[in-house]
Amino acid sequence: MIIFSNDWQNLLSEEFNKEYYQTLRQFLITEYRIKTIYPNMHDIFNALHYTAYQDIKVVILGQVLRTNYSRLS
């Protein structure tokens, strides 16, 4: 499975073949079919398409928490 056309492909190809990733991938495919999920399935690795591994200095991971913004107005 080729996802990237840069150095990320060599770095992550082994992970993509592992059982945990295959299980996660199948789960996400199912969830995307029955629910509205963001980002779009084809945009999950978007940042890696545009930035080569050798250019990365730091990676910040986080989660956007769902809140009810209508209460603010």
Phi and psi in radians as a Rosetta constraint file:
Dihedral C 1 N 2 CA 2 C 2 CIRCULARHARMONIC -1.740 0.35
Dihedral N 2 CA 2 C 2 N 3 CIRCULARHARMONIC 2.099 0.35
Dihedral C 2 N 3 CA 3 C 3 CIRCULARHARMONIC -1.925 0.35
Dihedral N 3 CA 3 C 3 N 4 CIRCULARHARMONIC -0.662 0.35
Dihedral C 3 N 4 CA 4 C 4 CIRCULARHARMONIC -1.990 0.35
Dihedral N 4 CA 4 C 4 N 5 CIRCULARHARMONIC 2.672 0.35
Dihedral C 4 N 5 CA 5 C 5 CIRCULARHARMONIC -1.956 0.35
Dihedral N 5 CA 5 C 5 N 6 CIRCULARHARMONIC 0.438 0.35
Dihedral C 5 N 6 CA 6 C 6 CIRCULARHARMONIC -2.349 0.35
Dihedral N 6 CA 6 C 6 N 7 CIRCULARHARMONIC -2.863 0.35
Dihedral C 6 N 7 CA 7 C 7 CIRCULARHARMONIC -1.171 0.35
Dihedral N 7 CA 7 C 7 N 8 CIRCULARHARMONIC -0.264 0.35
Dihedral C 7 N 8 CA 8 C 8 CIRCULARHARMONIC -1.106 0.35
Dihedral N 8 CA 8 C 8 N 9 CIRCULARHARMONIC -0.562 0.35
Dihedral C 8 N 9 CA 9 C 9 CIRCULARHARMONIC -1.010 0.35
Dihedral N 9 CA 9 C 9 N 10 CIRCULARHARMONIC -0.837 0.35
Dihedral C 9 N 10 CA 10 C 10 CIRCULARHARMONIC -1.146 0.35
Dihedral N 10 CA 10 C 10 N 11 CIRCULARHARMONIC -0.635 0.35
Dihedral C 10 N 11 CA 11 C 11 CIRCULARHARMONIC -1.264 0.35
Dihedral N 11 CA 11 C 11 N 12 CIRCULARHARMONIC -0.592 0.35
Dihedral C 11 N 12 CA 12 C 12 CIRCULARHARMONIC -1.866 0.35
Dihedral N 12 CA 12 C 12 N 13 CIRCULARHARMONIC -0.165 0.35
Dihedral C 12 N 13 CA 13 C 13 CIRCULARHARMONIC -1.019 0.35
Dihedral N 13 CA 13 C 13 N 14 CIRCULARHARMONIC -0.638 0.35
Dihedral C 13 N 14 CA 14 C 14 CIRCULARHARMONIC -1.142 0.35
Dihedral N 14 CA 14 C 14 N 15 CIRCULARHARMONIC -0.698 0.35
Dihedral C 14 N 15 CA 15 C 15 CIRCULARHARMONIC -1.116 0.35
Dihedral N 15 CA 15 C 15 N 16 CIRCULARHARMONIC -0.717 0.35
Dihedral C 15 N 16 CA 16 C 16 CIRCULARHARMONIC -1.112 0.35
Dihedral N 16 CA 16 C 16 N 17 CIRCULARHARMONIC -0.359 0.35
Dihedral C 16 N 17 CA 17 C 17 CIRCULARHARMONIC -1.607 0.35
Dihedral N 17 CA 17 C 17 N 18 CIRCULARHARMONIC -0.128 0.35
Dihedral C 17 N 18 CA 18 C 18 CIRCULARHARMONIC -1.311 0.35
Dihedral N 18 CA 18 C 18 N 19 CIRCULARHARMONIC 2.659 0.35
Dihedral C 18 N 19 CA 19 C 19 CIRCULARHARMONIC -1.044 0.35
Dihedral N 19 CA 19 C 19 N 20 CIRCULARHARMONIC -0.733 0.35
Dihedral C 19 N 20 CA 20 C 20 CIRCULARHARMONIC -1.067 0.35
Dihedral N 20 CA 20 C 20 N 21 CIRCULARHARMONIC -0.664 0.35
Dihedral C 20 N 21 CA 21 C 21 CIRCULARHARMONIC -1.242 0.35
Dihedral N 21 CA 21 C 21 N 22 CIRCULARHARMONIC -0.709 0.35
Dihedral C 21 N 22 CA 22 C 22 CIRCULARHARMONIC -1.085 0.35
Dihedral N 22 CA 22 C 22 N 23 CIRCULARHARMONIC -0.696 0.35
Dihedral C 22 N 23 CA 23 C 23 CIRCULARHARMONIC -1.134 0.35
Dihedral N 23 CA 23 C 23 N 24 CIRCULARHARMONIC -0.799 0.35
Dihedral C 23 N 24 CA 24 C 24 CIRCULARHARMONIC -1.071 0.35
Dihedral N 24 CA 24 C 24 N 25 CIRCULARHARMONIC -0.744 0.35
Dihedral C 24 N 25 CA 25 C 25 CIRCULARHARMONIC -1.066 0.35
Dihedral N 25 CA 25 C 25 N 26 CIRCULARHARMONIC -0.793 0.35
Dihedral C 25 N 26 CA 26 C 26 CIRCULARHARMONIC -1.109 0.35
Dihedral N 26 CA 26 C 26 N 27 CIRCULARHARMONIC -0.708 0.35
Dihedral C 26 N 27 CA 27 C 27 CIRCULARHARMONIC -1.042 0.35
Dihedral N 27 CA 27 C 27 N 28 CIRCULARHARMONIC -0.821 0.35
Dihedral C 27 N 28 CA 28 C 28 CIRCULARHARMONIC -1.144 0.35
Dihedral N 28 CA 28 C 28 N 29 CIRCULARHARMONIC -0.674 0.35
Dihedral C 28 N 29 CA 29 C 29 CIRCULARHARMONIC -1.023 0.35
Dihedral N 29 CA 29 C 29 N 30 CIRCULARHARMONIC -0.781 0.35
Dihedral C 29 N 30 CA 30 C 30 CIRCULARHARMONIC -1.114 0.35
Dihedral N 30 CA 30 C 30 N 31 CIRCULARHARMONIC -0.810 0.35
Dihedral C 30 N 31 CA 31 C 31 CIRCULARHARMONIC -1.099 0.35
Dihedral N 31 CA 31 C 31 N 32 CIRCULARHARMONIC -0.715 0.35
Dihedral C 31 N 32 CA 32 C 32 CIRCULARHARMONIC -1.111 0.35
Dihedral N 32 CA 32 C 32 N 33 CIRCULARHARMONIC -0.540 0.35
Dihedral C 32 N 33 CA 33 C 33 CIRCULARHARMONIC -1.230 0.35
Dihedral N 33 CA 33 C 33 N 34 CIRCULARHARMONIC -0.595 0.35
Dihedral C 33 N 34 CA 34 C 34 CIRCULARHARMONIC -1.892 0.35
Dihedral N 34 CA 34 C 34 N 35 CIRCULARHARMONIC -0.155 0.35
Dihedral C 34 N 35 CA 35 C 35 CIRCULARHARMONIC -2.349 0.35
Dihedral N 35 CA 35 C 35 N 36 CIRCULARHARMONIC 2.857 0.35
Dihedral C 35 N 36 CA 36 C 36 CIRCULARHARMONIC -1.596 0.35
Dihedral N 36 CA 36 C 36 N 37 CIRCULARHARMONIC 2.048 0.35
Dihedral C 36 N 37 CA 37 C 37 CIRCULARHARMONIC -2.275 0.35
Dihedral N 37 CA 37 C 37 N 38 CIRCULARHARMONIC 2.405 0.35
Dihedral C 37 N 38 CA 38 C 38 CIRCULARHARMONIC -2.116 0.35
Dihedral N 38 CA 38 C 38 N 39 CIRCULARHARMONIC 2.510 0.35
Dihedral C 38 N 39 CA 39 C 39 CIRCULARHARMONIC -1.282 0.35
Dihedral N 39 CA 39 C 39 N 40 CIRCULARHARMONIC 2.972 0.35
Dihedral C 39 N 40 CA 40 C 40 CIRCULARHARMONIC -0.942 0.35
Dihedral N 40 CA 40 C 40 N 41 CIRCULARHARMONIC 2.569 0.35
Dihedral C 40 N 41 CA 41 C 41 CIRCULARHARMONIC -0.913 0.35
Dihedral N 41 CA 41 C 41 N 42 CIRCULARHARMONIC -0.641 0.35
Dihedral C 41 N 42 CA 42 C 42 CIRCULARHARMONIC -1.432 0.35
Dihedral N 42 CA 42 C 42 N 43 CIRCULARHARMONIC -0.036 0.35
Dihedral C 42 N 43 CA 43 C 43 CIRCULARHARMONIC -1.911 0.35
Dihedral N 43 CA 43 C 43 N 44 CIRCULARHARMONIC 0.065 0.35
Dihedral C 43 N 44 CA 44 C 44 CIRCULARHARMONIC -1.010 0.35
Dihedral N 44 CA 44 C 44 N 45 CIRCULARHARMONIC -0.756 0.35
Dihedral C 44 N 45 CA 45 C 45 CIRCULARHARMONIC -1.779 0.35
Dihedral N 45 CA 45 C 45 N 46 CIRCULARHARMONIC 0.379 0.35
Dihedral C 45 N 46 CA 46 C 46 CIRCULARHARMONIC -0.947 0.35
Dihedral N 46 CA 46 C 46 N 47 CIRCULARHARMONIC -0.743 0.35
Dihedral C 46 N 47 CA 47 C 47 CIRCULARHARMONIC -1.042 0.35
Dihedral N 47 CA 47 C 47 N 48 CIRCULARHARMONIC -0.608 0.35
Dihedral C 47 N 48 CA 48 C 48 CIRCULARHARMONIC -1.285 0.35
Dihedral N 48 CA 48 C 48 N 49 CIRCULARHARMONIC -0.412 0.35
Dihedral C 48 N 49 CA 49 C 49 CIRCULARHARMONIC -1.168 0.35
Dihedral N 49 CA 49 C 49 N 50 CIRCULARHARMONIC -0.598 0.35
Dihedral C 49 N 50 CA 50 C 50 CIRCULARHARMONIC -1.714 0.35
Dihedral N 50 CA 50 C 50 N 51 CIRCULARHARMONIC -0.156 0.35
Dihedral C 50 N 51 CA 51 C 51 CIRCULARHARMONIC -2.299 0.35
Dihedral N 51 CA 51 C 51 N 52 CIRCULARHARMONIC 2.093 0.35
Dihedral C 51 N 52 CA 52 C 52 CIRCULARHARMONIC -1.227 0.35
Dihedral N 52 CA 52 C 52 N 53 CIRCULARHARMONIC 2.590 0.35
Dihedral C 52 N 53 CA 53 C 53 CIRCULARHARMONIC -0.980 0.35
Dihedral N 53 CA 53 C 53 N 54 CIRCULARHARMONIC -0.733 0.35
Dihedral C 53 N 54 CA 54 C 54 CIRCULARHARMONIC -1.126 0.35
Dihedral N 54 CA 54 C 54 N 55 CIRCULARHARMONIC -0.300 0.35
Dihedral C 54 N 55 CA 55 C 55 CIRCULARHARMONIC -1.635 0.35
Dihedral N 55 CA 55 C 55 N 56 CIRCULARHARMONIC -0.078 0.35
Dihedral C 55 N 56 CA 56 C 56 CIRCULARHARMONIC -1.356 0.35
Dihedral N 56 CA 56 C 56 N 57 CIRCULARHARMONIC 2.299 0.35
Dihedral C 56 N 57 CA 57 C 57 CIRCULARHARMONIC -1.884 0.35
Dihedral N 57 CA 57 C 57 N 58 CIRCULARHARMONIC -0.651 0.35
Dihedral C 57 N 58 CA 58 C 58 CIRCULARHARMONIC -2.687 0.35
Dihedral N 58 CA 58 C 58 N 59 CIRCULARHARMONIC 2.603 0.35
Dihedral C 58 N 59 CA 59 C 59 CIRCULARHARMONIC -2.181 0.35
Dihedral N 59 CA 59 C 59 N 60 CIRCULARHARMONIC 2.190 0.35
Dihedral C 59 N 60 CA 60 C 60 CIRCULARHARMONIC -1.922 0.35
Dihedral N 60 CA 60 C 60 N 61 CIRCULARHARMONIC 2.097 0.35
Dihedral C 60 N 61 CA 61 C 61 CIRCULARHARMONIC -1.839 0.35
Dihedral N 61 CA 61 C 61 N 62 CIRCULARHARMONIC 2.477 0.35
Dihedral C 61 N 62 CA 62 C 62 CIRCULARHARMONIC -2.806 0.35
Dihedral N 62 CA 62 C 62 N 63 CIRCULARHARMONIC 3.087 0.35
Dihedral C 62 N 63 CA 63 C 63 CIRCULARHARMONIC -2.273 0.35
Dihedral N 63 CA 63 C 63 N 64 CIRCULARHARMONIC 2.297 0.35
Dihedral C 63 N 64 CA 64 C 64 CIRCULARHARMONIC -1.509 0.35
Dihedral N 64 CA 64 C 64 N 65 CIRCULARHARMONIC 2.061 0.35
Dihedral C 64 N 65 CA 65 C 65 CIRCULARHARMONIC -1.442 0.35
Dihedral N 65 CA 65 C 65 N 66 CIRCULARHARMONIC 2.425 0.35
Dihedral C 65 N 66 CA 66 C 66 CIRCULARHARMONIC -1.332 0.35
Dihedral N 66 CA 66 C 66 N 67 CIRCULARHARMONIC 2.278 0.35
Dihedral C 66 N 67 CA 67 C 67 CIRCULARHARMONIC -2.342 0.35
Dihedral N 67 CA 67 C 67 N 68 CIRCULARHARMONIC 2.842 0.35
Dihedral C 67 N 68 CA 68 C 68 CIRCULARHARMONIC -1.608 0.35
Dihedral N 68 CA 68 C 68 N 69 CIRCULARHARMONIC 1.608 0.35
Dihedral C 68 N 69 CA 69 C 69 CIRCULARHARMONIC -1.218 0.35
Dihedral N 69 CA 69 C 69 N 70 CIRCULARHARMONIC -0.327 0.35
Dihedral C 69 N 70 CA 70 C 70 CIRCULARHARMONIC -1.140 0.35
Dihedral N 70 CA 70 C 70 N 71 CIRCULARHARMONIC -0.387 0.35
Dihedral C 70 N 71 CA 71 C 71 CIRCULARHARMONIC -1.251 0.35
Dihedral N 71 CA 71 C 71 N 72 CIRCULARHARMONIC -0.307 0.35
Dihedral C 71 N 72 CA 72 C 72 CIRCULARHARMONIC -1.399 0.35
Dihedral N 72 CA 72 C 72 N 73 CIRCULARHARMONIC -0.316 0.35
